[in-house]
Amino acid sequence: MIKILAACGAGVNSSHQIKSAIEEEMANRGYRVEADAVMVKDITEEMISQYDVFTPISEPDLGYEIKIPVVEAGPILYRIPSMAQPVYDELEEVIKKLNK
């Protein structure tokens, strides 16, 4: 199981849309993923260390080095396949490299 952390400013709408879209698309591609949605301000080093991939809506400055792969997932929100597809492809490449 690949654990993914999705995050946005409020942790209410956008991150949940990203979470759902990623879980659905990666399942369609044959991967077992589980995503959680949170507010960027609530992320700690300890929290992020429990995940395999971080998918924020945009690149955040958390004040510390993020030691897991980061895939900016904001384009998924536009629901335009030509914008979302590169994000899904990048995420799939990251998942493949994890060898889980």
C-alpha positions as semicolon CSV with decimal commas, in nm:
position;residue;x (nm);y (nm);z (nm)
1;M;0,000;0,000;0,000
2;I;0,134;0,341;-0,100
3;K;0,049;0,616;0,147
4;I;-0,005;0,963;-0,002
5;L;-0,051;1,292;0,181
6;A;-0,261;1,550;-0,007
7;A;-0,263;1,907;0,124
8;C;-0,414;2,247;0,055
9;G;-0,456;2,572;0,243
10;A;-0,777;2,487;0,425
11;G;-0,762;2,107;0,411
12;V;-1,131;2,096;0,330
13;N;-1,210;2,105;-0,039
14;S;-0,912;2,098;-0,276
15;S;-0,709;1,841;-0,085
16;H;-1,010;1,610;-0,065
17;Q;-1,066;1,643;-0,442
18;I;-0,699;1,564;-0,501
19;K;-0,720;1,268;-0,262
20;S;-1,025;1,120;-0,438
21;A;-0,889;1,177;-0,787
22;I;-0,552;1,021;-0,704
23;E;-0,705;0,717;-0,534
24;E;-0,937;0,657;-0,830
25;E;-0,679;0,711;-1,106
26;M;-0,405;0,507;-0,938
27;A;-0,652;0,223;-0,871
28;N;-0,744;0,232;-1,241
29;R;-0,373;0,197;-1,317
30;G;-0,343;-0,103;-1,086
31;Y;-0,184;0,055;-0,778
32;R;-0,299;0,024;-0,420
33;V;-0,287;0,373;-0,273
34;E;-0,442;0,537;0,027
35;A;-0,445;0,916;0,053
36;D;-0,515;1,149;0,343
37;A;-0,613;1,516;0,308
38;V;-0,487;1,784;0,548
39;M;-0,420;2,155;0,589
40;V;-0,067;2,257;0,495
41;K;-0,023;2,442;0,825
42;D;-0,090;2,122;1,021
43;I;0,187;1,918;0,857
44;T;0,479;1,831;1,082
45;E;0,803;1,651;1,002
46;E;0,681;1,356;1,205
47;M;0,349;1,346;1,016
48;I;0,502;1,365;0,670
49;S;0,753;1,091;0,755
50;Q;0,460;0,846;0,778
51;Y;0,385;0,885;0,404
52;D;0,547;0,770;0,081
53;V;0,448;1,067;-0,140
54;F;0,339;1,426;-0,074
55;T;0,087;1,580;-0,319
56;P;0,025;1,944;-0,225
57;I;-0,190;2,175;-0,435
58;S;0,124;2,387;-0,488
59;E;0,480;2,390;-0,356
60;P;0,465;2,478;0,014
61;D;0,739;2,615;0,238
62;L;0,710;2,398;0,547
63;G;1,029;2,534;0,703
64;Y;1,210;2,201;0,680
65;E;1,334;1,961;0,413
66;I;1,070;1,728;0,276
67;K;1,236;1,388;0,257
68;I;0,973;1,208;0,048
69;P;0,887;1,263;-0,319
70;V;0,668;1,567;-0,388
71;V;0,424;1,581;-0,681
72;E;0,239;1,910;-0,717
73;A;-0,121;1,808;-0,776
74;G;-0,300;2,139;-0,832
75;P;-0,367;2,079;-1,204
76;I;-0,590;1,785;-1,112
77;L;-0,846;2,035;-0,981
78;Y;-0,915;2,180;-1,326
79;R;-1,067;1,846;-1,432
80;I;-0,916;1,889;-1,776
81;P;-0,754;1,561;-1,880
82;S;-0,465;1,728;-2,062
83;M;-0,372;1,909;-1,739
84;A;-0,432;1,622;-1,497
85;Q;-0,267;1,350;-1,706
86;P;0,091;1,474;-1,656
87;V;0,035;1,482;-1,278
88;Y;-0,094;1,125;-1,277
89;D;0,195;1,014;-1,499
90;E;0,450;1,179;-1,269
91;L;0,286;1,022;-0,965
92;E;0,293;0,680;-1,132
93;E;0,665;0,718;-1,204
94;V;0,727;0,808;-0,840
95;I;0,524;0,506;-0,724
96;K;0,720;0,275;-0,955
97;K;1,048;0,398;-0,806
98;L;0,924;0,324;-0,452
99;N;0,919;-0,049;-0,535
100;K;0,636;-0,121;-0,290
